[in-house]
């Protein structure tokens, strides 16, 4: 898996997103893969997730990564999901 933006390795080995600032001005962090909302009682996850990259905008087939609702637009909120054993956030 390739993490090209906003990833920080923490002591327990989990990867967590930090901020879009890692991508630079006017850029955002996009995740390659499809977000799947879990059934009630189950966690959300992403299929085909291969990592992240910086871009001016994310395509419809990508997930705009986030750490808070303030990083999402268009009425979307930052929703946590699990991928490859890591908890991250995506605008949904």
N, C-alpha and C positions, 0 to 999 in steps of 0.2 A: 504494500500500500504506500502511496506517495502522498505526503502531507506537505504541500508547498506554501501554505499560509496559515498563520495564527494557531500554531500548535505548541503546546508547552508540555514537556514530560514532567510529571509530578512524582513524588517519592514512592507512591504505591504502584507505579508502573502504568497508570491510566493516562491517556492523552486527553487534554482538555483544550478547548478553544480559548483564546485570550481576547483578541480584538481585531477589527478590520484594519486597524492602523498598520498591521504587518504587511498589508498589500499596497499601501501608499495612497495618496490623495486621489479621489475619484475612482478607486478600485474597490471591489468587494471579493469576499472569499466564496467560492462556489465549490460544492461537493459533487463529484460525479457519481450518480446513482439515483435511485427512485425512493422517495419517502413513502413509507407504508404506516398508516395509522393503525395501531394495535386494537384488537377487540377489547371490550371492557374487561379489566383485570389483567390485561397483558400490556407489555411495553411496546412503544413505537419502535420501528426499525427501518433500515434502508436496505434495499436489494441492489446487488451489482455495484456496491460502493467501492470505488478504487482509490479514493483520496481527495485532495482539495487542490485548487489552483486559484490564482488571482486573475480577475477579469473586470472589464468595465461593467458588464452585466452578466448574469447567469442565464443560460438558455432554459427553455421550458423543460428540458430533460435533466436539469441539474437542480441541486438544492442550494438556496442561498443560506450560508452558514451564519449563525448568530450566537450571541451570548446574552442578549436581552431584547425585550420587545422594541426598544428604541432603534434597533438596527433593522427592523422589518417595516415594510410600508404596505399600502394598499389594503389596510384592514387585517393584515396577517399578524400573528404573534409568534414569538420564539418558543418552539416546542422541542423538548428533549427527545432524543431517540438514541438507540443503541446500534452501533456498527462495529464489527470486528472486536467486540468486547469493550468498546469505549462508549461513554456517554457524551454526546455532543448535542448541539442545538441547530435547528433549521427553521426558517420562516415558513409557516403554514397557515 
